[in-house]
Amino acid sequence: MATKIVTKNSSTAGAAPTATDLVQGELAVNVADKRLYTEDNAGAIVELGTNPSSLTVSGNIDVDGTTNLDVVDIDGAVDMASTLTVTGEITANGGIALGDGDVATFGAGDDLQIYHDGSNSHIKDTATGNLNISGNDIQILNAASNEAMAYFAQDGSVTLYHNGSEKLATTSTGIDITGNMIADGVGIGTDSLFFTASGRGSLSLNGSASSILAFGKNGSSENYMLADSGGFTIANTSATLPTKFFNNGSDRMTIDSSGNVGIGTSPSTKLHVQDSAGSPQIRIDNQGTASGIASLLFRSGGAGNPSSIIQSGGTSSGNQGIVFKHGDFGAEAERMRIDASGNLLVGKSSTAFGTVGIRLEGPNGKIEATRNNNVVMDLNRLSGDGTIANFSKDGTTVGSIGTLVSSLTIGSGDTGLLLQPAYDRILPFNVSTNAGRDNAIDLGASDVRFKDLYLSGKAQADSLQFAQNSSATGATEAVYRPTTGAIAFKSNSAERMRIDSSGNLLVGKTSTGDSIVGIELQPSGALVSCRNSSIAALFNRLSSNGEVVRFNRQGVDVGSIDVTTTATSYTTSSDQRLKENIADADDAGSKIDAIQVRKYDWKADGSHQDYGMIAQELLEVAPEAVSQGETEEEMMGVDYSKLVPMLLKEIQSLRNRVAQLETGE
């Protein structure tokens, strides 16, 4: 009868022995879970397996049939003539060797295959799913395991190497390439390249809002190209460095940090063009219709500032030449043009002489200027005196116009005129020496005479001779000799004044006589004024009040006539030596009582007078103090001085009566 060995056991699922339940090497079985336990040499409970799940063999295992193992840990070699099916884990400390062409397959359908075909090694996934290689950090090395080819860092970069040197690495913002990148086409933000064609490489950027290509140095961006809703921008952010465009190894265009553009040179202005091989040229073409216009616009400042346009081309009526315009932006008006015939037109667009403007007829050397109701030409010579305009015939000067201080000279050689506005005169002048020429130039000749000489001032000469002409026939204004010894003055076809042979100056009359209307100034000093039915003399003092006429006798003042703004006073001599039959005047009381003293305003200037008299009222009382006109239209006047003696007499009488009353006499 066989020996029965019973181990500690439990039929409770999930139950496991503790260290106090077993001793080292003692076995315990959970028959519910089919698990086998023991205590190791450290006093810890270890699970030996399920059903059991593992088998440790120190020597060789020779299996001719089929062996089902969950885990196989083999320290030596395994030689199987048939199929080894393991449902657990196989541990091969010595390795598993497969020959060339032998394939290690994985998966129900051998989806994953690893093998060596004698030349190359292969890892092949033939399934429809992914081939996943998992690890915290994954590195691909060369066969000697001393040179990295690729490195994959968890939560970090993916780095590719060439001959041990890093060339491409992913970063948190993109990729980092060390060295050059050569590609037939690159798309950033797109998988469809733009503007592709056979043999053409393409770099395409396509952002949802914008695309930018930036250029930097030492980790900072300095330049970029930007495409967005605002257009396409090429930017240089440097405050000092220029933007350069090269062609055929040479600098063709430069834009400096101030925005100056230089073509063929470093610019010193906003646009600087230079061609060292020849004459630089800027060309603007209009390849449209025959009437198309090519223009160049200049504008200073922003909105509201004027602009200028230079344009060339044709119109429906023909070639307009080159046109220069200026004015408010968008409303420029033509100011000048060079037409197809070479004429320079300023202020006009046609060559018509009657049209306002200036025409320089270049092909014929002619200048035309037309202006409406104003100066047509101004010439200004600065600094020194001399010629301001020369006139020549076949290259030889025949005349000139020049300046001398503030005067104008005109002439030819030593024969000319000096016009002196400062002295209101014209002088004979030598324009060759810029000096006056006294007593040398004739005005007219005996056989080539001027017809009439019209003067508003005096004619001064060593002598002035007149041929006798009794009435200066044919002249409306003239000085002539009507009779022997007389000089007459004529205006508006009638004689107005003459000096007769006796020296009398006659104005408005041709002969002397007190009853002849006119004015007569006699050499003896007499003044005769005769007028028919009107004032014969009028004296008018301007600006201030005072004497208007003074009267003398043998050089002694005997009286005067004085005027104010509103009145006239007369001063007369009153010396005792001029009088006789002197006696006290009669009482003037009745006359004084009859005089009405008034107050009133003058109509002439609105001034008020508190005390005064009315000439018409005084005329009835003291006619000697009133002057009457010859007609009713003439104003009457009062000489108040004629009333003073009367008033004084009445004052004396009053004082005498007062004195009598005071003394009781």
Summary of the structure (lengths in Angstrom):
residues: 665
radius of gyration: 67.5
end to end distance: 212.1
largest distance: 217.2
contacts: 1392
relative contact order: 0.02
helix: 6%
strand: 41%
